[in-house]
Amino acid sequence: MIVGSDTIVVVDDHVLGKPKDQADAARMLSMLQGRSHLVYTGVACVDSLTGSHLVAHRKTIVKMKSLSEEMVWAYVQSGEPADKAGSYAIQGLGATIVDGIEGDYFNVVGLPLSLLADMLPELGMNVLIAD
């Protein structure tokens, strides 16, 4: 089984992927600060033996704290935003700049495990769930 996923952040109909540089990361974080945005993660599963495949996505609403310009730059200087959609990592230091979420936390991290667990049985792969 081959599994792939990718995540984007959407605010005001603008799609935010990974930043090009620190200035781009600061620009994105400035757009997100003090408001809500959407995080979408797409997941694709391919059975390499049969060619069967499934594609699905999950959406989560994230509310970002209000941030001063100094706070934005301090976070950018940490290096964490460098390869993250929307320029933050909720599972790292970015947790300190997020006010809350509505939806799947793992979707914001970048792999919605619950969605993946629903998809795999459709391709004949058993998923073990412990009691």
Backbone as CSV, one residue per row, in Angstrom:
resi,resn,N_x,N_y,N_z,CA_x,CA_y,CA_z,C_x,C_y,C_z
1,MET,0.836,-1.174,0.000,0.000,0.000,0.000,0.883,1.241,0.000
2,ILE,0.576,2.163,-0.866,1.293,3.429,-0.930,0.334,4.513,-0.452
3,VAL,0.784,5.315,0.513,-0.032,6.389,1.059,0.716,7.700,0.860
4,GLY,0.015,8.688,0.335,0.581,10.021,0.185,-0.398,11.045,0.716
5,SER,0.127,12.150,1.211,-0.754,13.221,1.677,-0.066,14.565,1.487
6,ASP,-0.881,15.609,1.415,-0.350,16.964,1.360,-1.375,17.895,1.984
7,THR,-0.878,19.003,2.526,-1.711,19.918,3.291,-1.586,21.331,2.734
8,ILE,-2.720,22.047,2.722,-2.726,23.467,2.384,-3.523,24.214,3.439
9,VAL,-3.255,25.494,3.529,-3.979,26.405,4.406,-4.694,27.402,3.496
10,VAL,-5.956,27.703,3.821,-6.734,28.638,3.006,-7.284,29.743,3.906
11,VAL,-7.045,30.989,3.504,-7.587,32.155,4.197,-7.990,33.178,3.139
12,ASP,-9.216,33.676,3.241,-9.731,34.656,2.266,-9.543,34.191,0.824
13,ASP,-9.807,32.926,0.559,-9.654,32.338,-0.775,-8.208,32.329,-1.289
14,HIS,-7.241,32.587,-0.408,-5.822,32.482,-0.760,-5.303,31.144,-0.247
15,VAL,-4.669,30.386,-1.128,-4.075,29.109,-0.742,-2.634,29.354,-0.309
16,LEU,-2.337,28.933,0.914,-0.990,29.093,1.452,-0.323,27.728,1.548
17,GLY,0.714,27.559,0.780,1.503,26.335,0.857,2.681,26.565,1.781
18,LYS,3.823,26.024,1.410,5.044,26.211,2.199,5.689,27.541,1.811
19,PRO,6.276,28.236,2.784,6.888,29.536,2.464,8.161,29.384,1.646
20,LYS,8.418,30.395,0.814,9.640,30.410,-0.002,10.862,30.794,0.820
21,ASP,10.654,31.671,1.807,11.750,32.163,2.636,11.151,32.742,3.917
22,GLN,11.991,33.330,4.764,11.507,33.853,6.036,10.521,35.005,5.850
23,ALA,10.756,35.850,4.872,9.834,36.966,4.626,8.460,36.439,4.210
24,ASP,8.440,35.398,3.397,7.177,34.789,2.979,6.466,34.150,4.164
25,ALA,7.238,33.510,5.053,6.646,32.922,6.260,6.019,34.008,7.129
26,ALA,6.710,35.124,7.301,6.168,36.227,8.095,4.908,36.795,7.449
27,ARG,4.905,36.896,6.136,3.728,37.387,5.413,2.527,36.480,5.673
28,MET,2.733,35.164,5.568,1.645,34.213,5.790,1.128,34.286,7.225
29,LEU,2.034,34.291,8.181,1.628,34.341,9.586,0.880,35.635,9.897
30,SER,1.293,36.725,9.274,0.594,38.002,9.459,-0.827,37.933,8.906
31,MET,-1.005,37.218,7.815,-2.348,37.029,7.244,-3.238,36.205,8.175
32,LEU,-2.643,35.230,8.874,-3.412,34.295,9.700,-3.670,34.812,11.108
33,GLN,-2.811,35.673,11.621,-2.877,36.063,13.029,-4.211,36.729,13.358
34,GLY,-4.742,36.332,14.517,-5.968,36.931,15.033,-7.247,36.495,14.364
35,ARG,-7.195,35.451,13.556,-8.394,35.018,12.828,-8.403,33.530,12.557
36,SER,-9.485,33.066,11.982,-9.623,31.645,11.637,-9.249,31.418,10.183
37,HIS,-8.796,30.201,9.913,-8.494,29.783,8.551,-8.814,28.298,8.423
38,LEU,-8.778,27.803,7.215,-9.077,26.392,6.937,-7.791,25.646,6.619
39,VAL,-7.718,24.418,7.110,-6.614,23.524,6.775,-7.210,22.304,6.080
40,TYR,-6.745,22.029,4.873,-7.177,20.865,4.106,-5.987,19.932,3.930
41,THR,-6.215,18.655,4.185,-5.205,17.653,3.861,-5.846,16.603,2.970
42,GLY,-5.208,16.379,1.830,-5.637,15.328,0.921,-4.831,14.075,1.176
43,VAL,-5.503,12.940,1.082,-4.852,11.646,1.281,-5.152,10.766,0.073
44,ALA,-4.123,10.128,-0.459,-4.282,9.179,-1.555,-3.687,7.843,-1.136
45,CYS,-4.432,6.781,-1.375,-3.965,5.418,-1.092,-4.013,4.632,-2.392
46,VAL,-2.927,3.940,-2.692,-2.848,3.124,-3.896,-2.364,1.729,-3.517
47,ASP,-3.112,0.727,-3.931,-2.685,-0.669,-3.780,-1.785,-0.977,-4.970
48,SER,-0.494,-1.128,-4.723,0.459,-1.313,-5.821,0.298,-2.655,-6.527
49,LEU,-0.375,-3.620,-5.896,-0.582,-4.916,-6.539,-1.770,-4.915,-7.483
50,THR,-2.844,-4.210,-7.098,-4.068,-4.238,-7.902,-4.316,-2.955,-8.684
51,GLY,-3.668,-1.884,-8.265,-3.916,-0.586,-8.888,-5.134,0.121,-8.319
52,SER,-5.850,-0.520,-7.411,-6.992,0.133,-6.775,-6.503,1.345,-6.004
53,HIS,-7.335,2.374,-5.976,-6.913,3.588,-5.289,-8.107,4.359,-4.740
54,LEU,-7.837,5.168,-3.743,-8.830,6.059,-3.135,-8.162,7.402,-2.863
55,VAL,-8.941,8.451,-3.019,-8.473,9.798,-2.700,-9.566,10.476,-1.891
56,ALA,-9.193,11.115,-0.788,-10.146,11.832,0.059,-9.427,12.993,0.735
57,HIS,-10.203,13.838,1.383,-9.595,14.950,2.112,-10.371,15.226,3.388
58,ARG,-9.751,15.999,4.255,-10.354,16.401,5.521,-10.125,17.899,5.681
59,LYS,-11.069,18.577,6.356,-10.987,20.022,6.589,-11.059,20.305,8.091
60,THR,-10.226,21.205,8.570,-10.223,21.631,9.967,-10.155,23.160,10.008
61,ILE,-10.899,23.753,10.925,-10.839,25.201,11.141,-9.860,25.465,12.276
62,VAL,-8.929,26.375,12.032,-7.918,26.737,13.038,-8.046,28.225,13.334
63,LYS,-8.083,28.562,14.616,-8.109,29.963,15.053,-6.719,30.303,15.576
64,MET,-6.110,31.309,14.972,-4.771,31.745,15.356,-4.887,32.906,16.349
65,LYS,-4.004,32.941,17.321,-3.957,34.057,18.273,-3.550,35.341,17.546
66,SER,-3.891,36.479,18.147,-3.376,37.762,17.663,-1.894,37.817,18.007
67,LEU,-1.090,38.189,17.027,0.366,38.196,17.198,0.928,39.558,16.823
68,SER,1.864,40.035,17.616,2.577,41.257,17.256,3.590,40.913,16.158
69,GLU,4.094,41.944,15.512,5.118,41.724,14.482,6.345,41.057,15.095
70,GLU,6.676,41.436,16.328,7.824,40.839,17.014,7.602,39.349,17.262
71,MET,6.375,38.977,17.648,6.056,37.571,17.889,6.139,36.767,16.593
72,VAL,5.635,37.351,15.508,5.704,36.675,14.206,7.163,36.408,13.852
73,TRP,8.010,37.437,13.969,9.413,37.270,13.581,10.159,36.327,14.519
74,ALA,9.810,36.337,15.797,10.455,35.406,16.733,10.137,33.969,16.333
75,TYR,8.882,33.716,15.955,8.511,32.369,15.533,9.196,32.008,14.219
76,VAL,9.236,32.930,13.284,9.912,32.677,12.008,11.388,32.354,12.254
77,GLN,12.027,33.074,13.160,13.450,32.874,13.461,13.722,31.495,14.066
78,SER,12.686,30.855,14.630,12.879,29.513,15.193,13.190,28.487,14.102
79,GLY,12.845,28.824,12.860,13.071,27.906,11.744,11.930,26.935,11.509
80,GLU,11.016,26.833,12.443,9.927,25.856,12.322,9.023,26.081,11.105
81,PRO,8.739,27.324,10.725,7.823,27.533,9.600,8.370,27.128,8.231
82,ALA,9.658,26.855,8.136,10.342,26.717,6.845,9.691,25.740,5.874
83,ASP,9.162,24.626,6.339,8.612,23.638,5.405,7.181,23.248,5.767
84,LYS,6.432,24.221,6.303,5.077,23.940,6.760,4.062,24.767,5.987
85,ALA,2.995,24.143,5.550,1.900,24.873,4.904,1.372,25.920,5.873
86,GLY,1.221,27.148,5.405,0.745,28.216,6.259,1.800,28.752,7.199
87,SER,2.985,28.171,7.183,4.145,28.627,7.968,4.042,28.379,9.466
88,TYR,3.304,27.339,9.864,3.314,26.985,11.282,3.136,25.486,11.450
89,ALA,3.608,24.986,12.592,3.492,23.569,12.928,2.754,23.463,14.259
90,ILE,1.496,23.048,14.213,0.686,22.966,15.426,1.266,21.953,16.417
91,GLN,2.036,20.989,15.931,2.611,19.963,16.802,3.922,20.403,17.436
92,GLY,4.374,21.610,17.138,5.626,22.116,17.684,5.409,23.422,18.419
93,LEU,6.351,24.355,18.231,6.221,25.673,18.841,4.956,26.388,18.371
94,GLY,4.492,26.036,17.184,3.276,26.637,16.639,2.054,26.432,17.520
95,ALA,2.096,25.438,18.383,0.984,25.222,19.315,0.773,26.443,20.201
96,THR,1.817,27.223,20.428,1.714,28.394,21.308,1.054,29.584,20.625
97,ILE,0.890,29.536,19.301,0.263,30.651,18.584,-1.129,30.299,18.062
98,VAL,-1.578,29.086,18.344,-2.919,28.648,17.941,-3.857,28.779,19.133
99,ASP,-5.000,29.404,18.902,-5.983,29.610,19.963,-6.917,28.413,20.111
100,GLY,-7.194,27.700,19.015,-8.062,26.531,19.082,-8.361,25.995,17.696
101,ILE,-8.975,24.808,17.668,-9.347,24.201,16.393,-10.761,23.632,16.483
102,GLU,-11.388,23.502,15.326,-12.643,22.775,15.180,-12.386,21.691,14.142
103,GLY,-12.319,20.445,14.596,-12.058,19.351,13.677,-10.899,18.496,14.134
104,ASP,-10.268,17.873,13.165,-9.256,16.850,13.385,-7.861,17.464,13.553
105,TYR,-7.301,17.340,14.757,-5.947,17.829,15.047,-4.931,17.220,14.086
106,PHE,-5.032,15.909,13.842,-4.053,15.229,12.992,-4.118,15.709,11.554
107,ASN,-5.264,16.251,11.142,-5.363,16.863,9.832,-4.439,18.070,9.739
108,VAL,-4.388,18.864,10.803,-3.534,20.047,10.827,-2.060,19.638,10.882
109,VAL,-1.755,18.556,11.561,-0.389,18.035,11.602,0.043,17.601,10.197
110,GLY,-0.894,17.074,9.409,-0.561,16.724,8.036,-0.930,15.323,7.604
111,LEU,-1.481,14.510,8.500,-1.972,13.193,8.115,-3.174,12.846,8.997
112,PRO,-4.380,13.027,8.456,-5.581,12.709,9.235,-5.724,11.195,9.411
113,LEU,-5.233,10.696,10.528,-5.169,9.249,10.766,-6.544,8.592,10.768
114,SER,-7.557,9.275,11.275,-8.904,8.722,11.289,-9.410,8.514,9.858
115,LEU,-9.167,9.486,8.998,-9.553,9.354,7.592,-8.805,8.201,6.941
116,LEU,-7.510,8.114,7.178,-6.711,7.021,6.622,-7.229,5.668,7.102
117,ALA,-7.578,5.579,8.394,-8.101,4.324,8.940,-9.430,3.939,8.310
118,ASP,-10.199,4.923,7.851,-11.454,4.637,7.147,-11.209,4.211,5.701
119,MET,-10.158,4.718,5.103,-9.869,4.442,3.696,-9.250,3.060,3.478
120,LEU,-8.342,2.659,4.336,-7.586,1.425,4.117,-8.466,0.175,4.012
121,PRO,-9.487,-0.011,4.858,-10.336,-1.196,4.706,-11.067,-1.248,3.355
122,GLU,-11.346,-0.068,2.792,-12.001,-0.040,1.480,-11.105,-0.626,0.389
123,LEU,-9.808,-0.663,0.670,-8.843,-1.263,-0.265,-8.394,-2.646,0.195
124,GLY,-9.104,-3.195,1.175,-8.837,-4.560,1.618,-7.769,-4.687,2.678
125,MET,-7.348,-3.590,3.266,-6.328,-3.649,4.296,-6.994,-3.538,5.674
126,ASN,-6.772,-4.541,6.515,-7.359,-4.526,7.859,-6.650,-3.530,8.737
127,VAL,-7.430,-2.813,9.518,-6.894,-1.841,10.459,-7.232,-2.344,11.858
128,LEU,-6.216,-2.559,12.669,-6.404,-3.067,14.021,-6.776,-1.915,14.955
129,ILE,-7.875,-2.059,15.663,-8.283,-1.083,16.655,-8.312,-1.794,17.997
130,ALA,-7.501,-1.324,18.931,-7.420,-1.953,20.254,-8.589,-1.507,21.131
131,ASP,-9.018,-2.393,22.014,-10.092,-2.033,22.952,-9.557,-1.206,24.073
